[in-house]
Amino acid sequence: MQLPSERFSPSRRSSRRKDLTNEPRCVSMPLPGRTAGRLEPVGSSGPQFKKDQLARVFTAMKLATFRFRNRPPRLGALLDTRIADLNAAYRELLAHRKAPRADAMADALVPAGVVGLLEGGARSAAAAREALEFVKQMDPAEAQARSLAYPSADVRLTAAVPNPHKFLLVGLNYRDHAEETGGKIPDHPAIFTKLPDCIIGPGDPIRIPKVSHMIDYEGEFAFVIGRRCRGVSRDTALEYVAGYTIVNDVSCRDYQRHTSQWTMGKNFDTSGPMGPHLVLKDEVPDPAALDISLRLNGEAMQHSNTRNLIFGVAQLVEYISGLLTLEPGDVVSTGTPGGVGFVRKPPVFLKAGDRVRIEVEKVGVLENPVEGP
């Protein structure tokens, strides 16, 4: 088995950094037997990068949080028809290199959660890619025997970001949706929140609460913050985005209308399906040109393109970061297009036995069943 270069010996990741803008230079060297380049450290203190290199290190990766059998959730990366356990693979790689304190190093640089990995910045990104390359070069049967990779069919995906610090959403951000609800086209983004404990993963059931039958779907394209930022301009905003995922902003319409505040109607248990993956932004070079669609029991209910967003990704990062510090792992869902259920004649609300399928071009498919109380 051909192994990655032996030169990389990472040091312990420091605690969460408040400023990621002063990271020194690096050089690029090829992996053995491969033409694709890889970032190698200058000196012996681990990989170090300029502030704009995080996305270039996170190349060709789809991150996913998964469970294997009844074990706790783990952070993985898609690998053909398998999913690699990045923390376990990096621990094995360090042990092969006879690195001291391999377990502690692996947990610090490639933790088992996606938020921790993003908080680690470019050094964690480089280590994660090394872990994935290590598994790629290994025989699949050997990787599975060592619990480094599993067939995708044998794992259950959870939400792409199960525990974000912030889960922000944008209301009335497609012109046709604003018009169908009778609202005016907004001059500023209508930002609201969902609580992280309403988040569920692909395949998890949306459970209709006993107190309402007016449960509605909203298919949405979402972005995930990769670097801490405050007060950034739209010209540089995408540098702070790690990647993209899908959200269903399931809404309880009667509770949403009880007051002028949407919080109760947007936050019932299981109202935040998210997934299936965090697709890193190298795979989505233009977030303003993606088809988005939602089907209910196979019937097309919503269809649009992110070019129709009133406020695009860069504008939203600029607007939100003007007041809030955005942290790695924060999720911002950009809004839903026209075609929601409550404006239809007659209205269409979710019921037990339904299946909701949302597809976003280049990002994937998020599908959830609906169950009764």
N, C-alpha and C positions, 0 to 999 in steps of 0.2 A: 504494500500500500504506500503510495507516494504521499508524504506529509507536507504541510505548509512549512515555510521557512522557519528555522530554529532561532532567528535573531530576535524575535519579538518577546520581550519579558516585561509585562505591564506591572506597574506598581498599583498600590491600593488607590481606588478612587476616593477623592476627598468628599466631604459632606456637600450637600447641595450648594452649588455656586450661585452667587447673586450677580455675577458678571462674567459672561462667556466671550468677551470681545477682545481679549488680549492673549490669544493662544499663538505660540510661535510656529514657524514654518515647518514643513515636512518635505520629504522627497518621495518619489514614486519608484517602486521596484516591482518587477514581475513576479508572480507566483511561479514556482517551479513547474515546468511543463505546460504553462498557460500563457496566452498572449495578453490577457487582460491585466492591467496594472493593479498594484495594491499599494497602499500608503504604508511606508515603513518609518519608524521613529528616527529622529536625529538624536544621537546619544543613547543612553541606556535607561532613561526614566519612563519609558512607555510612550505610546503614540501621542503626538501633539500636533495641533492643526490650527490653521487660520480660521477666523470666525465664519467664513462663508463655505467651509468645506464639509459641514455635517451632511448635507444632502448627497455630496459626491461620494462619501464613504458608505452611506446607506444606499447602495445601488442594487437594483434588480432584486429587491426583497419585498415580500408580503408578510407582514407580521401578524400573528394570530395568537390569541390566548385560548388554551385548550385544557381539557381534562382527559386523562387516560384512566379508565375504570373509575374508582372512587378516590383517586388521589387529588390533592389540592391543585388549583389552576397553575399552569405553567406558561411561560412565554415561548412561542415557537416561531419558525419561519417555514413557509411553504417550500417544498422541494419536490417538484413533479407530483406524484401521487402520494407523497409522504409529508409529514411535518416533523421538522427537526426541533429538539429541545435545546435551545441555545445555551442556557445556563449549564446543563449537564454536558453538552458538547465542549464548551469552553473549559470546564473543569477537567475533562478528560484530556484535552489538548495541553493544558498546563501541566498535568501529571506526567504526560509523555515527555515534556520538556524538562521534567524534574524541577519545576519551579517551586520555590519554598512557599508554604502556606497557600497551596493551590485552591483549596476550598474557599478561603476567605477572599482571595483575589477574584475568583469567579463570581462570588456573590456580590462583590463590590462593583466589578466592571460590567458584568452581564447578569443582573438580577433576574428573578423569575417573573417580574411584572413589567409591563410595557411603560408605565409611568417612570419607574426607576431607571429603565434603560434610556429613555429620552432625557431624563435629568442628568445622566452621565455624560451627555454631549458627544463630541467627536471621538473621544477615547473609547467610550462604550460602543459607539457605532462601529469603530474599527474592530474591536474585539468580537462583536456579534458577527461581523462578516467573516472573520477568521474562523469562528466556530462553525458557521454554515459551510465554508469551504472545506473544513476538516471532515464534516459529515459527507459532503459530496464525494470526496476521494475514498470513502470507506465502502466496503461491500455492504449492500442494504441489509442482508441477513445479520452481519456482524453488528451494524449500527443498531438494529432492533434488539439484538441480544444484550447489548450494553445499555439499553434504554436511552439511546441518543436520538432515535428517530422512530416514528410509528407510521403505519399505513393510515392515510387520512380517514378511511372508513372505520378505524378502530378508536377514534378520538371524538370527543364532543366539543365543538367550538363554543366559547362563551363570548360575551361582548368584546368588540375590538379593543375598547378601553374600558375595562370594568369599573375602574375607580378613579375617574378624573377629579382633579381639584375643583374644576368648574365645568358645568354642562350648560352652555348658553345656546339659545335658539333665536331665530329671527322670524317675526311675524309679517305677513303680507308683503313678501319680498319677490313675488312674481306678479306682474301686472294683471294677468288674467285672474289670479286668485284674489287680489285686492278688489277687482271689479265685481267678481261673482259674489263676494260677501257684502257688497254695497259700500265698501270703504273707499276713501280717497287714496290716490297714489301717495305714499309717504314721502315727506321731505327728508326724514332721517330714519335710520334703521330702528325698528320696534324690537328691542332686545328683551327677552324674558328668560327665565331659568327653569330647568327641571332639576329635581334633586337626584343625586347619583344613585340612591337606593331604588329608584324606579327603573333602572337599566336592566334589561334582559338581553340574552344572546340569540343568535339564529336558532330557530327550531323550538325555542322556549314559548310556552303559551301566553298569549295576551288574555288575561282573565277579566271578564266583565264584572264590575262591582255590583253588589246587590241593589244599590241605591239609584242606579241609572240604567237606561237602555239606549242612551244617545251617545254611543261610543263610535268615534269616527277615526278614519285613517288619514295620515299625511306622509307621503313619501318624500324624503329629503336627502340631499347631498350634504355631507358634513366634512369639515377639515379639523385637523388635530395640530395643536401647537407643538413645535419641536424645540424652541429656544425661548428662554425668558425674555419678555420684551415689554416696554412701556413707551408710549409716545412715538411710535414708528410711523413713517410716511408710507403711502400706498406704493411708492416706487420701490421700496425695499421690503415691503410686507411679506412677500412670498418667501423670503430668506428665513423667516421665522416659522414657516409651516413645515411640519414633518411629513404629512401625507393626508389621505382621504379615506372616508368610510361612508356608510349609509345609516340613516336614522329613520325610524317611523315615529313621528311625533303624534302618538295616539292621544286623542283628546276626548274628554267627557263634556259634550257641548252644553248640557243644561247647567252643570256646575260652572263652566267657563263663563256663562252669561249671568250668573247670580250677582256679580258685582263687576265693576270696571277692571278689576285685577284678574288676570288669567290663572293665577298660581294653582288654585284648587283643581280647576278643570284640566290642568296639564300634568298633574303629579300623582294620579292614583297609581297604586301598585301595578307593576308590569307595563306602564305606559311609555317606556323608553327602549324599545328594541333597537339594537345597534350591532352592526357587523357587515359581512362576516369577517373581514380582515381590515387591517390598517395598511393600505396600499401606499407605499412611499412615493414621494412626489416625482421622482425620476421617471416613474411609469405613467405619470399623468402630466405631460409637459404644459398643457393648456386647460386649466380647470374651468374655463369659460366656454367650453365647446363639447359638453358631454350630454348625451341623451339620458333622460330620466323617465322611468315609467313605473306605474303601479297597477297590478292586476288583483282583483278580488275574485277568488274562485275561478280563475282563468279569464275573467272578463276585464278588458282594458278600462280603467277608471281615470287614470292620470297619464299624461304624456307631454313632455316638454324638453327643453334643452337649457343647460345652465347659462347659455348666452342671454336668456331672457330674465335672468336675475336683475332686479332693480339695483341692488348693491352687491357687487361681486366680492370674491374672497379678499382681494387686496384692500378694497374699501372698508370691509368689515373689520379687518385687522387694524387698520388705521383708526377707525371710529372707536372701537372697543378699547384699544390700548391707549387712547387719549385719556381715559379715566381709570381703567383697571390695568393692573399688571397681569399679563398673561403668562402662564407657567407651562413648562413642558407637560404634555398630556391633557391640557384643557381641550375640550371638544366644543366646536361651534357648528351648529346645524343651520344651514343657510336659508331654510324656508321651503314651502311646498307650492307646486304649481296648481293651476285650476283643476277642478274635477272632484273636489272633496264631497263627502256624502251628504252633509246636512243641507247643501244648496240644491240638491237634485230634487226633481219632482216626479214621483214622491221621494222623500229623503231615503237615503241608504245608510243604515247603521250596521255595525258589526254584530254578529250573533254567533252563538256557539256552533261549532262545526265549520266556520269559515276558514279560509287560508288567504293570507295577505302576502303578496310577492312584490318586492321592489327591486328594480334593476337599474343600476347606473353604469353607463358605458365606462369601461376600463377599470371599474372599481369592483363590481361583482353583483351578487344577488343576495338579498336578505329576505328570508321567508319565515313566517310565523303562523301557527294555528291560533284559533280563537276558542276559548273555553268559557263556559258559563260560570256563575258565582260559585 
